[in-house]
């Protein structure tokens, strides 16, 4: 926000990248350097927590991470929301409300 109020463009779009942290750490402004150090520690803590959660996940939840776009946290969220009781992809699609519904007028 400090750069935005100054009208400056940042050379990155995402603060979670290593490039962004390195750039922030190399700035002359002590406030930006301090915030970069704090952000780095927070990201490190998040990564450690995610690894710890991954080690404790049940096997059925780990299988969800094989799907593209599902991270450890997302897999654990799905598993806990469904209470681990949905065993097939058809049941899961029905639970999510994305299962095809027969709308034909005939037999």
Beta strands, then each sheet from edge to edge (+ up, - down):
end
